Structure formats: C-alpha cells, structure tokens
Amino acid sequence: MQILETDIEKPVCDYAQKYLGYFVFKLAFISFTGAPDRIFIREGGVIVFGEFKRPGKTAKKRQTFVHQILKQCGFPVYVMDNKAQAIKILKIHTERVSKNRNKKRTSK
C-alpha cells in the first residue's frame, strides 16, 4: 500500500496539538504558490513551517524557493516525509524553548 502525504500530515498535526501544545494551521494563499503546508505555533514564540511529502519525495522548485525566503527571515522550514522524523523535529523546537525559559528563570 502506498503511503500518501495525508497519512503523514494528519497524525503529525494531531500529535503536535494533543501532546506538544502546538496550534496548527493549514496554509493556503490566494495567488501565491509554494507556501509550506502547515505552520506550527507554540507558546514561547515557537514557529515551525512544515512541508509534507510522501516518503522519499522532495519539495518542488517553487516550494524550495519559498522555503529559502522563510529561512532567510529566520524561520525553520522542514520537508517532512516521515511521521517519526516530523514529530522529533517538533519536539526539538519545543525543548529548545523550555530550556531557554528555564535559563531565564534561574538567572533572575
């Protein structure tokens, strides 16, 4: 059975909301192509863009161009073609904010 993009996207988004505390939004722009599929936003200023693909597939040329613009603006952008990998990425960003928050508390 062939794994579809939605077979990765839906469980990752559900997990991110339920267990990691992210707000997850589907991105769809009128008259602008190449935007990542999802934006994950979490308390503490965490913003992660996710482009979901079937396993082994890569971003298209226009998507890569838009990803580069977002990266140049300082946003993390990932092509996610595996559930476990995508969840790990989101956990890493969650942990970074938690560590920074703890450092601020101990330095006061």
C-alpha positions as YAML, in Angstrom:
chain: A
units: angstrom
residues:
- id: 1
  name: MET
  ca: [0.00, 0.00, 0.00]
- id: 2
  name: GLN
  ca: [1.33, 3.41, -0.98]
- id: 3
  name: ILE
  ca: [1.69, 5.99, 1.81]
- id: 4
  name: LEU
  ca: [0.08, 9.32, 0.97]
- id: 5
  name: GLU
  ca: [1.08, 12.78, 2.14]
- id: 6
  name: THR
  ca: [-2.05, 12.96, 4.31]
- id: 7
  name: ASP
  ca: [-1.08, 9.67, 6.00]
- id: 8
  name: ILE
  ca: [1.88, 11.58, 7.45]
- id: 9
  name: GLU
  ca: [0.40, 15.06, 7.80]
- id: 10
  name: LYS
  ca: [-2.75, 14.27, 9.80]
- id: 11
  name: PRO
  ca: [-1.19, 12.15, 12.57]
- id: 12
  name: VAL
  ca: [1.73, 14.58, 12.95]
- id: 13
  name: CYS
  ca: [-0.62, 17.56, 13.25]
- id: 14
  name: ASP
  ca: [-2.85, 15.69, 15.70]
- id: 15
  name: TYR
  ca: [0.16, 14.70, 17.84]
- id: 16
  name: ALA
  ca: [1.57, 18.24, 17.77]
- id: 17
  name: GLN
  ca: [-1.71, 19.65, 19.04]
- id: 18
  name: LYS
  ca: [-2.55, 16.99, 21.60]
- id: 19
  name: TYR
  ca: [0.85, 16.22, 23.11]
- id: 20
  name: LEU
  ca: [3.15, 19.15, 22.29]
- id: 21
  name: GLY
  ca: [0.76, 22.08, 22.67]
- id: 22
  name: TYR
  ca: [1.07, 23.49, 19.16]
- id: 23
  name: PHE
  ca: [-1.57, 25.43, 17.31]
- id: 24
  name: VAL
  ca: [-1.50, 24.02, 13.78]
- id: 25
  name: PHE
  ca: [-2.74, 25.90, 10.74]
- id: 26
  name: LYS
  ca: [-3.07, 24.84, 7.12]
- id: 27
  name: LEU
  ca: [-1.52, 27.42, 4.84]
- id: 28
  name: ALA
  ca: [-3.29, 28.28, 1.63]
- id: 29
  name: PHE
  ca: [-2.58, 31.57, -0.08]
- id: 30
  name: ILE
  ca: [-4.61, 33.03, -2.90]
- id: 31
  name: SER
  ca: [-2.42, 33.94, -5.88]
- id: 32
  name: PHE
  ca: [0.77, 32.76, -4.14]
- id: 33
  name: THR
  ca: [2.21, 29.32, -4.71]
- id: 34
  name: GLY
  ca: [4.87, 27.34, -2.94]
- id: 35
  name: ALA
  ca: [3.92, 28.04, 0.68]
- id: 36
  name: PRO
  ca: [4.56, 25.20, 3.14]
- id: 37
  name: ASP
  ca: [1.56, 23.01, 4.00]
- id: 38
  name: ARG
  ca: [1.44, 23.81, 7.72]
- id: 39
  name: ILE
  ca: [2.57, 26.30, 10.29]
- id: 40
  name: PHE
  ca: [3.07, 25.07, 13.85]
- id: 41
  name: ILE
  ca: [2.88, 27.79, 16.52]
- id: 42
  name: ARG
  ca: [3.54, 27.27, 20.20]
- id: 43
  name: GLU
  ca: [3.84, 29.35, 23.34]
- id: 44
  name: GLY
  ca: [7.23, 30.96, 23.78]
- id: 45
  name: GLY
  ca: [7.46, 32.17, 20.20]
- id: 46
  name: VAL
  ca: [7.97, 28.77, 18.57]
- id: 47
  name: ILE
  ca: [7.10, 28.85, 14.87]
- id: 48
  name: VAL
  ca: [7.90, 25.93, 12.59]
- id: 49
  name: PHE
  ca: [6.89, 25.56, 8.95]
- id: 50
  name: GLY
  ca: [6.27, 22.06, 7.63]
- id: 51
  name: GLU
  ca: [6.05, 20.86, 4.04]
- id: 52
  name: PHE
  ca: [4.60, 17.35, 3.97]
- id: 53
  name: LYS
  ca: [5.60, 14.88, 1.27]
- id: 54
  name: ARG
  ca: [5.21, 11.20, 0.56]
- id: 55
  name: PRO
  ca: [8.22, 9.17, 1.72]
- id: 56
  name: GLY
  ca: [11.27, 9.90, -0.43]
- id: 57
  name: LYS
  ca: [9.69, 12.85, -2.26]
- id: 58
  name: THR
  ca: [11.23, 16.33, -2.22]
- id: 59
  name: ALA
  ca: [9.94, 19.89, -2.45]
- id: 60
  name: LYS
  ca: [9.22, 21.31, -5.89]
- id: 61
  name: LYS
  ca: [11.31, 24.16, -7.27]
- id: 62
  name: ARG
  ca: [8.81, 26.89, -6.29]
- id: 63
  name: GLN
  ca: [8.41, 25.39, -2.81]
- id: 64
  name: THR
  ca: [12.19, 25.31, -2.33]
- id: 65
  name: PHE
  ca: [12.34, 28.97, -3.35]
- id: 66
  name: VAL
  ca: [9.67, 29.95, -0.79]
- id: 67
  name: HIS
  ca: [11.34, 27.80, 1.89]
- id: 68
  name: GLN
  ca: [14.60, 29.69, 1.30]
- id: 69
  name: ILE
  ca: [12.84, 33.04, 1.74]
- id: 70
  name: LEU
  ca: [11.34, 31.90, 5.05]
- id: 71
  name: LYS
  ca: [14.71, 30.56, 6.22]
- id: 72
  name: GLN
  ca: [16.39, 33.87, 5.33]
- id: 73
  name: CYS
  ca: [13.81, 35.54, 7.56]
- id: 74
  name: GLY
  ca: [14.89, 33.27, 10.41]
- id: 75
  name: PHE
  ca: [12.09, 30.70, 10.36]
- id: 76
  name: PRO
  ca: [12.73, 26.97, 10.48]
- id: 77
  name: VAL
  ca: [11.26, 25.14, 7.49]
- id: 78
  name: TYR
  ca: [11.28, 21.36, 7.09]
- id: 79
  name: VAL
  ca: [10.22, 18.91, 4.41]
- id: 80
  name: MET
  ca: [8.57, 16.13, 6.41]
- id: 81
  name: ASP
  ca: [8.20, 12.75, 4.71]
- id: 82
  name: ASN
  ca: [8.16, 10.55, 7.81]
- id: 83
  name: LYS
  ca: [5.90, 10.71, 10.90]
- id: 84
  name: ALA
  ca: [8.61, 9.90, 13.44]
- id: 85
  name: GLN
  ca: [11.04, 12.38, 11.90]
- id: 86
  name: ALA
  ca: [8.44, 15.16, 11.84]
- id: 87
  name: ILE
  ca: [7.45, 14.61, 15.48]
- id: 88
  name: LYS
  ca: [11.12, 14.57, 16.50]
- id: 89
  name: ILE
  ca: [11.66, 17.93, 14.77]
- id: 90
  name: LEU
  ca: [8.71, 19.49, 16.59]
- id: 91
  name: LYS
  ca: [9.87, 18.05, 19.93]
- id: 92
  name: ILE
  ca: [13.34, 19.55, 19.40]
- id: 93
  name: HIS
  ca: [11.85, 23.01, 18.88]
- id: 94
  name: THR
  ca: [9.62, 22.53, 21.93]
- id: 95
  name: GLU
  ca: [12.59, 21.52, 24.11]
- id: 96
  name: ARG
  ca: [14.69, 24.49, 22.98]
- id: 97
  name: VAL
  ca: [12.05, 26.90, 24.24]
- id: 98
  name: SER
  ca: [11.67, 25.00, 27.52]
- id: 99
  name: LYS
  ca: [15.45, 25.11, 28.10]
- id: 100
  name: ASN
  ca: [15.59, 28.84, 27.32]
- id: 101
  name: ARG
  ca: [12.67, 29.51, 29.66]
- id: 102
  name: ASN
  ca: [14.38, 27.59, 32.47]
- id: 103
  name: LYS
  ca: [17.64, 29.53, 31.93]
- id: 104
  name: LYS
  ca: [15.76, 32.84, 32.23]
- id: 105
  name: ARG
  ca: [14.12, 31.72, 35.49]
- id: 106
  name: THR
  ca: [17.39, 30.65, 37.09]
- id: 107
  name: SER
  ca: [19.27, 33.80, 36.05]
- id: 108
  name: LYS
  ca: [16.84, 36.19, 37.82]
...
